[in-house]
Structures are given as structure tokens and as C-alpha cells.
Amino acid sequence: MKTELPRWATGFVLPILNLLSALLVAALVIHLLGESPLESMQILINSAIVNPEGLAYTLFYASTFIFTGLAVSIAMQAGLFNIGAEGQMYIGGLGLTLVMLAFDASLPAWVLIPAGMLGAALFGGLWAFLPGFLQARRGSHVVVTTIMFNFIAANLMNFLIVRYMIPQGQQNPASRTFSEAATMPQLQNWFMRADGTSLLGDTPLNISFLIAIAALVIYGVAVWRSSWGYKLRATGLNQHAAHYAGVKISRTIVVTMLVSGALAGLAAVNSVMGSTHYLSLNFPAGAGFVGIAIALMGRQHPVGIFLSSVLFGALIQGGFDLSLEKPNIPQETFIFIQGLIILFCGAMEYLYGPALLKLINLRKGKK
């Protein structure tokens, strides 16, 4: 009799069951708040998916989440739990901003935007390098070091922005606004009606979404279709066996953390160059931590990461509109729902495993 669940069950059925469980608990909470769960769900779906402008906002949020989800996922492939994507994204925003402040008045957009992305990836990768190095050479657990680096990044950025980046005479704790050349091309200009207005409205959705899709494809090819990906997954499955197979464990860990940090740093591109066009305090707004939930729920698979990112983007966009239409449902409710999804898809991901295994074996026995 089979003792392990097949891949289709762990990769598809369990995440769906866990998501439905989280939504059922959320529906109970909405009912206790005095609102109809079905009506609330209809409002959320219409706002986040059906309405073109709302969908654009959903995909805008998803663009950031894809990068943070990839950052956490690629580390998980090597058996590393990088919970420092928040800080790496923050420092990536610093690298991007330094490039913009230095060159946005002198370089054309086709040079400036890639240079800003490179700065974000470089700074994010370097911020993840030391935790990776300490894990590889000193045995310091990457969970401890990366969460400590989140706090260091937050305080460092607070110091740099307040002390050095606020323009003279301004009160807003942010850098100056970048030039027009530093703006990511907006996708709203690609979907125009006959009357000259955009189908997506005045939304911040930009080509970062397409870059994120490309990153998903590259991630899938690199992890499952390359020798480096084989070494990466071998290290995550069994470091001792990988070592005896000739994999250099220390190098794999350090390189993986560099790549993970670079992906988290690239998440800043969508928020900074694609939306605000300046560096502000706390701009990651928890996106790095959402990436953990996305990696867990998406099972570190490109399709799963994409769908999970869209789900969390829809919760943010739909939750905002729902809280406006239903004052009894505060916006914090959707942070609670995110926590439920993390709980069911993370700590309780195999809650339905034994029952599902019995059902599968029962069907096989009947055959």
C-alpha cells in the first residue's frame, strides 16, 4: 500500500484544501462581524478580478509578490529558509535610488532603467550575502541571521533617508522624486479604448509585471533544467549525499543566498520606479513576509508562485474596496486572512494528508 502522497496531491489538491479552509474560517469571521460572506466575496472578486482597473491593481501588487516569492522559493530549494526578503527588498530600493539620484538627469531611460534594476539586484544580493556566508562557513542559522538583518535594514534605511535623502525644506521622509526618464513604462498605455482613454484607467501597472513573468520562466528552467538547479535541489534534499556526489555545499549556499537577495532586491523596482518614483520609509510594506506565504502556498513552483501572488494581490485590492463598501469589515481583516493562509499552507500544510492518502489508497484498492 502506498505510504506517500503522489505529486499531484501535494502540489495541487492539498494547497486547494488548505486555501478553502482558510477562506471558510475567514467567512465565519465576516459572518460574526455582521456581514454576508457570499456578498463580501462577490464584492472582492468584482473589485479585484472582474473590473479591469481593479485587475490592473491586483497584477501590480502581484508583480512585487512574485519577486519576493521567488526569493524565498529559490532559497527553500537549497534547504534554506530566507525570511529576510523584507530587508533585502528595502536595501535593494536603496541601491536603485542611488543610481537614480546619480544619473537620472544624464542618462536616457533605456540605459537608466536597467541600471536601476542592476543596482537593486546588486544591493539586495549583497545584503543576503553575509547571512549566506555565515551559514556556509560558521553554521549560523540563516533564519536567525536574516530576521536580524531585517531589523538592521529598517534602522539603517531610517537613518539614511532621514539624515541624507530628504530634500532641503521638505518634511516627507523620502528622497526627491526621480526624473521622468526613471519611470517604468506603464501598461495602461497598451490597452486604449477608441475614445483615447485607457481600459486599465490611471493605474501603476507597468512592465515590471512582464519582467516578473520572465523571472518565473527563468527560475523554472534554472531549477529543473540545469546542472546548477540539480545541485541546488540536491543540497536541499540531503546535504551529506550532495557532498559525497561532489556538490560544493558552501558555495551552493552562498550563491543561492546571493540570487535570493537579488530577486528580493528586484521587488523594489515595481514599487519605487513603477509607482512612487521616490524612495520612502517602509516602502516594502510587508511584501517580503508575504513572499514566505507565497513560496509555501505555491510549493516553490513557478505556476504556484504566480497564482499565489495574484491571490494575495487580489486580497489587497479587493479588501480595500470591500472595507469601503462594508465599514463593519476593517481592512485589518485581510491581514488576518493572510495569516490564516500562512497557517494552513505552512504550519498545517499536511492537515488533510492522512485522510487524502486513505482516500487514494481506497480507490486503488477498489480497482
C-alpha positions as CSV (number, residue, x, y, z in Angstrom):
1,M,0.0,0.0,0.0
2,K,1.3,3.4,-0.9
3,T,2.6,5.4,2.1
4,E,3.3,8.7,0.3
5,L,1.0,11.1,-1.4
6,P,1.5,11.5,-5.2
7,R,2.9,14.7,-6.5
8,W,-0.4,15.9,-8.0
9,A,-1.9,15.6,-4.5
10,T,0.8,17.5,-2.6
11,G,1.2,20.1,-5.4
12,F,-2.4,20.8,-6.2
13,V,-5.0,19.1,-4.0
14,L,-3.5,20.0,-0.6
15,P,-3.0,23.7,-1.4
16,I,-6.6,24.0,-2.6
17,L,-7.9,22.3,0.5
18,N,-5.8,24.5,2.7
19,L,-6.9,27.6,0.9
20,L,-10.5,26.6,1.2
21,S,-10.1,26.0,4.9
22,A,-8.6,29.5,5.4
23,L,-11.4,31.0,3.4
24,L,-14.0,29.2,5.4
25,V,-12.6,30.5,8.7
26,A,-12.4,33.9,7.1
27,A,-16.1,33.6,6.1
28,L,-17.0,32.7,9.7
29,V,-15.2,35.9,10.9
30,I,-17.0,38.0,8.3
31,H,-20.3,36.5,9.4
32,L,-19.5,37.3,13.1
33,L,-18.8,40.9,12.0
34,G,-22.4,41.1,10.8
35,E,-21.9,40.8,7.0
36,S,-22.7,38.2,4.4
37,P,-19.7,36.1,3.4
38,L,-21.1,35.4,0.0
39,E,-21.9,39.1,-0.7
40,S,-18.5,40.1,0.6
41,M,-16.7,37.5,-1.6
42,Q,-18.7,38.8,-4.7
43,I,-17.6,42.4,-4.0
44,L,-14.0,41.3,-3.5
45,I,-13.9,39.3,-6.8
46,N,-15.6,42.1,-8.8
47,S,-13.2,44.7,-7.4
48,A,-10.0,42.6,-7.8
49,I,-10.6,40.5,-10.8
50,V,-13.7,41.4,-12.9
51,N,-13.2,45.2,-13.0
52,P,-10.3,45.9,-15.5
53,E,-8.9,48.7,-13.3
54,G,-9.1,46.6,-10.2
55,L,-7.4,43.7,-12.0
56,A,-4.6,46.1,-13.0
57,Y,-4.0,46.9,-9.3
58,T,-4.1,43.2,-8.4
59,L,-1.4,42.5,-11.0
60,F,0.6,45.5,-9.8
61,Y,0.7,44.1,-6.3
62,A,1.3,40.6,-7.7
63,S,4.4,41.8,-9.6
64,T,6.1,42.6,-6.3
65,F,5.0,39.4,-4.6
66,I,6.3,37.3,-7.5
67,F,9.8,38.5,-6.8
68,T,9.6,38.1,-3.1
69,G,8.0,34.7,-3.5
70,L,10.8,33.7,-5.9
71,A,13.4,35.0,-3.4
72,V,12.1,32.7,-0.7
73,S,11.4,29.8,-3.0
74,I,14.9,29.6,-4.5
75,A,16.4,29.6,-1.0
76,M,13.9,26.8,0.0
77,Q,15.1,24.7,-2.9
78,A,18.5,24.6,-1.2
79,G,17.0,23.9,2.2
80,L,17.4,27.5,3.4
81,F,14.6,29.5,4.9
82,N,15.3,33.1,3.9
83,I,13.0,35.2,5.9
84,G,15.0,38.3,5.2
85,A,13.4,39.3,1.9
86,E,11.8,42.3,3.5
87,G,15.2,43.8,4.4
88,Q,16.7,42.7,1.1
89,M,13.9,44.5,-0.8
90,Y,14.5,47.6,1.4
91,I,18.2,47.6,0.7
92,G,17.5,46.9,-3.0
93,G,15.4,50.0,-3.1
94,L,18.4,51.9,-1.7
95,G,20.7,50.6,-4.5
96,L,18.1,51.6,-7.1
97,T,17.7,55.0,-5.6
98,L,21.4,55.8,-5.5
99,V,21.6,55.0,-9.2
100,M,18.6,57.3,-9.9
101,L,19.8,60.2,-7.8
102,A,23.2,60.0,-9.5
103,F,22.2,59.5,-13.1
104,D,18.5,60.3,-13.7
105,A,19.3,63.7,-15.2
106,S,22.0,62.5,-17.6
107,L,21.1,59.0,-18.8
108,P,18.3,58.0,-21.2
109,A,15.5,55.8,-20.0
110,W,16.7,52.7,-21.9
111,V,20.0,52.9,-20.0
112,L,18.8,54.3,-16.7
113,I,16.0,51.7,-16.0
114,P,18.3,48.6,-16.5
115,A,21.0,50.4,-14.4
116,G,18.5,50.9,-11.6
117,M,17.4,47.3,-11.8
118,L,21.0,46.2,-11.6
119,G,21.6,48.4,-8.6
120,A,18.5,46.9,-6.8
121,A,19.6,43.4,-7.6
122,L,23.2,44.1,-6.5
123,F,22.4,45.7,-3.2
124,G,19.7,43.1,-2.4
125,G,22.1,40.3,-3.2
126,L,24.9,41.8,-1.1
127,W,22.6,42.2,1.9
128,A,21.8,38.5,1.7
129,F,25.5,37.5,1.2
130,L,26.6,37.8,4.8
131,P,23.8,35.5,6.2
132,G,24.6,33.0,3.5
133,F,28.3,33.2,4.2
134,L,27.7,32.8,8.0
135,Q,25.5,29.8,7.3
136,A,28.0,28.2,5.0
137,R,31.2,28.9,6.9
138,R,30.2,29.3,10.5
139,G,27.0,27.3,10.8
140,S,24.9,30.3,11.9
141,H,21.3,29.5,11.1
142,V,20.0,31.6,8.2
143,V,16.6,32.1,9.8
144,V,18.2,33.9,12.8
145,T,20.6,36.0,10.7
146,T,18.1,37.0,8.0
147,I,15.5,38.1,10.5
148,M,18.2,40.1,12.4
149,F,19.2,41.7,9.1
150,N,15.6,42.8,8.6
151,F,15.8,45.0,11.7
152,I,19.2,46.2,10.8
153,A,18.0,47.2,7.3
154,A,15.0,49.0,8.7
155,N,17.1,51.1,11.1
156,L,19.8,51.7,8.6
157,M,17.3,53.0,6.0
158,N,15.6,55.1,8.6
159,F,18.9,56.8,9.3
160,L,19.9,57.2,5.7
161,I,16.6,58.6,4.5
162,V,16.0,61.0,7.4
163,R,19.6,62.1,7.6
164,Y,20.7,62.4,4.0
165,M,17.9,62.0,1.5
166,I,15.1,64.4,2.5
167,P,15.4,67.4,0.1
168,Q,16.0,70.7,1.9
169,G,12.8,72.3,3.0
170,Q,10.7,69.1,2.8
171,Q,9.1,67.3,5.7
172,N,8.1,64.0,3.9
173,P,10.7,61.3,4.9
174,A,11.6,60.4,1.4
175,S,14.1,61.1,-1.3
176,R,13.5,63.6,-4.1
177,T,11.3,62.5,-7.0
178,F,13.1,60.9,-9.8
179,S,13.1,62.3,-13.3
180,E,10.7,61.2,-16.0
181,A,13.4,59.0,-17.6
182,A,13.3,56.8,-14.4
183,T,9.7,55.8,-14.8
184,M,8.9,52.2,-15.8
185,P,6.8,52.1,-19.0
186,Q,3.1,51.8,-17.9
187,L,0.9,49.0,-19.3
188,Q,-2.2,51.2,-19.2
189,N,-0.9,52.8,-22.5
190,W,-1.1,49.4,-24.2
191,F,-4.9,49.0,-23.6
192,M,-6.6,52.0,-25.1
193,R,-10.3,52.5,-25.9
194,A,-11.5,54.1,-29.2
195,D,-12.1,57.4,-27.3
196,G,-8.4,57.5,-26.2
197,T,-8.9,56.5,-22.6
198,S,-7.2,53.5,-21.1
199,L,-9.1,50.4,-20.3
200,L,-7.0,50.0,-17.2
201,G,-7.6,53.5,-16.0
202,D,-4.9,55.5,-14.3
203,T,-3.2,52.5,-12.6
204,P,0.5,51.9,-11.7
205,L,0.7,48.5,-13.6
206,N,3.9,48.6,-15.5
207,I,6.4,46.3,-17.3
208,S,7.6,45.0,-14.0
209,F,4.8,42.5,-14.4
210,L,6.2,41.2,-17.6
211,I,9.7,41.1,-16.1
212,A,8.3,39.1,-13.2
213,I,6.7,36.6,-15.6
214,A,10.1,36.3,-17.3
215,A,11.7,35.7,-13.9
216,L,9.3,32.9,-13.2
217,V,10.2,31.2,-16.5
218,I,14.0,31.6,-15.9
219,Y,13.5,30.3,-12.3
220,G,11.7,27.2,-13.6
221,V,14.4,26.5,-16.2
222,A,17.3,27.1,-13.9
223,V,15.9,25.0,-11.1
224,W,14.6,22.0,-13.1
225,R,16.6,22.1,-16.3
226,S,20.1,23.0,-15.4
227,S,23.1,21.3,-13.6
228,W,23.1,24.2,-11.1
229,G,19.5,23.6,-10.3
230,Y,20.2,19.9,-9.8
231,K,23.0,20.8,-7.3
232,L,20.6,23.3,-5.7
233,R,17.9,20.7,-5.1
234,A,20.3,18.0,-4.1
235,T,21.7,20.3,-1.4
236,G,18.2,21.0,-0.2
237,L,17.2,17.3,-0.1
238,N,20.3,15.9,1.6
239,Q,23.5,17.9,2.1
240,H,25.6,14.9,3.1
241,A,24.6,12.9,0.0
242,A,25.1,16.0,-2.2
243,H,28.6,16.5,-0.7
244,Y,29.6,12.9,-1.5
245,A,28.2,13.4,-5.0
246,G,30.7,16.3,-5.5
247,V,28.5,19.3,-4.8
248,K,30.3,22.1,-3.0
249,I,27.8,22.8,-0.3
250,S,29.3,26.1,1.0
251,R,29.5,27.6,-2.5
252,T,25.9,26.5,-3.3
253,I,24.6,28.1,-0.1
254,V,26.4,31.4,-0.7
255,V,25.4,31.6,-4.4
256,T,21.8,30.7,-3.6
257,M,21.5,33.4,-1.0
258,L,23.1,35.9,-3.4
259,V,20.4,35.0,-6.0
260,S,17.7,35.0,-3.4
261,G,18.7,38.5,-2.2
262,A,18.9,39.8,-5.8
263,L,15.4,38.7,-6.5
264,A,14.1,40.3,-3.4
265,G,16.0,43.5,-4.3
266,L,14.3,43.5,-7.7
267,A,10.9,43.6,-6.0
268,A,11.8,47.2,-5.2
269,V,11.7,48.1,-8.9
270,N,7.9,47.8,-9.2
271,S,7.2,49.8,-6.0
272,V,9.8,52.6,-6.5
273,M,10.3,53.0,-10.2
274,G,6.9,51.8,-11.2
275,S,4.8,53.7,-8.7
276,T,6.0,56.2,-6.2
277,H,9.1,57.4,-8.2
278,Y,11.0,58.1,-4.9
279,L,12.4,56.2,-2.0
280,S,10.2,56.4,1.1
281,L,10.3,54.9,4.6
282,N,8.9,51.4,4.9
283,F,8.0,51.1,1.3
284,P,8.2,47.3,1.2
285,A,5.1,47.3,3.5
286,G,5.4,43.6,4.4
287,A,5.9,42.3,0.8
288,G,8.9,40.3,1.9
289,F,6.9,38.5,4.5
290,V,4.1,37.9,2.1
291,G,6.7,36.2,-0.1
292,I,7.1,33.5,2.6
293,A,3.4,32.7,2.3
294,I,3.6,32.7,-1.5
295,A,6.5,30.3,-1.5
296,L,4.8,27.9,0.9
297,M,1.4,28.0,-0.8
298,G,2.9,27.9,-4.3
299,R,5.1,24.9,-3.4
300,Q,8.1,26.7,-4.9
301,H,6.7,26.0,-8.4
302,P,6.5,28.9,-11.0
303,V,2.8,28.3,-11.7
304,G,2.0,28.1,-8.0
305,I,4.0,31.2,-7.2
306,F,2.2,33.1,-9.9
307,L,-1.3,32.0,-8.7
308,S,-0.4,32.7,-5.1
309,S,0.9,36.1,-5.9
310,V,-2.3,37.0,-7.8
311,L,-4.4,35.7,-4.9
312,F,-2.6,37.9,-2.4
313,G,-2.7,40.9,-4.8
314,A,-6.5,40.3,-5.1
315,L,-6.8,40.2,-1.3
316,I,-5.1,43.6,-1.0
317,Q,-7.1,45.3,-3.8
318,G,-10.4,43.6,-3.1
319,G,-10.0,44.1,0.6
320,F,-9.5,47.8,0.2
321,D,-12.7,48.3,-1.8
322,L,-14.6,45.8,0.4
323,S,-13.7,47.8,3.6
324,L,-15.0,50.9,1.9
325,E,-18.3,49.3,1.0
326,K,-18.7,47.3,4.2
327,P,-17.5,49.5,7.2
328,N,-18.1,46.6,9.6
329,I,-15.2,44.8,7.9
330,P,-11.9,46.6,8.7
331,Q,-9.0,46.4,6.3
332,E,-7.0,44.6,9.0
333,T,-9.4,41.7,8.5
334,F,-7.4,40.8,5.3
335,I,-4.1,40.8,7.2
336,F,-5.9,38.2,9.4
337,I,-6.9,36.3,6.2
338,Q,-3.3,36.3,5.0
339,G,-2.2,34.9,8.4
340,L,-4.8,32.2,8.0
341,I,-3.5,31.2,4.6
342,I,0.1,31.1,6.0
343,L,-1.2,29.0,8.9
344,F,-3.0,26.4,6.8
345,C,-0.5,26.4,3.9
346,G,2.6,26.4,6.2
347,A,2.3,25.0,9.7
348,M,-0.7,22.9,8.9
349,E,0.0,22.1,5.2
350,Y,-0.4,18.3,5.7
351,L,-3.5,18.6,7.8
352,Y,-5.6,16.7,5.2
353,G,-2.7,14.5,4.2
354,P,-3.7,11.3,6.1
355,A,-7.3,11.5,5.0
356,L,-6.4,12.1,1.4
357,L,-3.9,9.3,1.4
358,K,-6.6,6.9,2.8
359,L,-9.0,8.0,0.1
360,I,-6.4,7.5,-2.7
361,N,-5.5,4.0,-1.4
362,L,-9.2,3.1,-1.0
363,R,-9.8,4.0,-4.7
364,K,-6.8,2.0,-5.7
365,G,-7.9,-1.0,-3.6
366,K,-11.3,-0.9,-5.4
367,K,-9.6,-1.1,-8.7
